[in-house]
Amino acid sequence: RPEFALRELRIYIMRDPMLRTRFQEARDISSEYSHDRLIKEAKGGDGEIPDEVQRSALVVKTMMWQIEKMSPERYGPRQQVDVTHTYDISKAMERAQLRLEQSRAEKVINGEFREET
């Protein structure tokens, strides 16, 4: 079954760092090639008839999706996270330090030592 073979391939690739690097390089090259084809398809020819224009638009959209999935770090959507909220954890850290000091102090066992004869 093809999906089983693909799963095995992924496991094999993840176990071998050198193979993983080579596989990623191959994907990057494939993405660049697809990107070039995408540009050519998007430019199309002069005098295309409407059906060809729709077909070209579908091909471009599909190729864009494929390239995005193959190389998301290069062609995927960019996400920007802006943190505008701050939280003061100094009191929580003080309480944690106090608990730590108390737990260290409680490890001493008070009692008497009697020697058996």
N, C-alpha and C positions, 0 to 999 in steps of 0.2 A: 504494500500500500504506500502510495507516495507520501502521505502525511507522516507515516511512521518513519520512513527513510529520512525525511527532513528533520524530524525530532532527533533521530540518532546522529545526524550530521551536526546539528546544533550542540548536542552534548559533547561530541568529539571535539568540536571547535573550542568550546568553553574550557575543556580540560588542558588544551595545549596552547600556551601563551603565544608561541611563534606562529602557529597556524591561525590563531585568532587575529593576530596583527596582519598576516597575509590576506586573510579573508576580508578584513575591513578595507585593506588597500584595494582589493579587487572590487568590492562594492563601491568604493569611491570612484574608481575608474569607470565602472558601469554607470554610475550616476552622472558623471561628466559626459559620457557618450550620450546618454538619454537626454541630458540637458541640451546638448548640441542638436540632436534630432528634434527636440521640442521647439527650439528656435526656428529651425528650418520649416517645420510643420506650421508653426504659427504665422510665419511670413507668407506661406502659401504661394500661389501663383496669381498672376493678374487674370481677370476675367473668369474667376471661378463662378460656377453656377450655385444657387442657394443650397442645394443638397450637399455639395462639396464643402461649402462654408460650414454648415452644421456638422458635417462629419469631422472636418478639421478642428472645430471647436471642441467636439467630444474627445478627439484624440489628444489635443493639448491638455484638456482638463484631466484626463486619465493619466497621461504621462506626468503631469505635475504632481498628482497624488502619489504615483509610484515613486518618483524621485524623492519626495518628501519622506516617504516611509523607509526608503533605502538609506538615506543619509540625512536624518533629522537634524543633526547638529549643524549641517551646512545649509540645507534647503527647507528645514522645518520652520514652523511659526516661532517667532521670538516671544518669549515671555519676560516681562519685566515686573519684578516685585518690589514695591516701595513700602518700607516699614515706616509708619508714621507714629506708632504708639510705642511708648517706653514704659517699662515696668520696673519699679524699684524692688530688688530682691534682698536688700541689705538686712531687713528684719528677719526674713526667712532664713538667711545665712546665719544670723546671730542665734536664732533658735536651734538650728541644726548643730552649730558649734557647741551650744550649751548641752544638747542631748548627747553629743559625742563625749564631752568631758564627764558628764554624769555616768555614762555607761562605762567609761574607763575607771572611774572611782568605785563603782559597784562591784568590780571584779575581785576586790580584796575580801577574803573570807575571815570573819572574826571568830575566834575560838581559842581553845586551849590545846596545848600539845601535851599529851600524857604518854610517858614511856611505859610500855608494858613489860612486866618482869616475869 
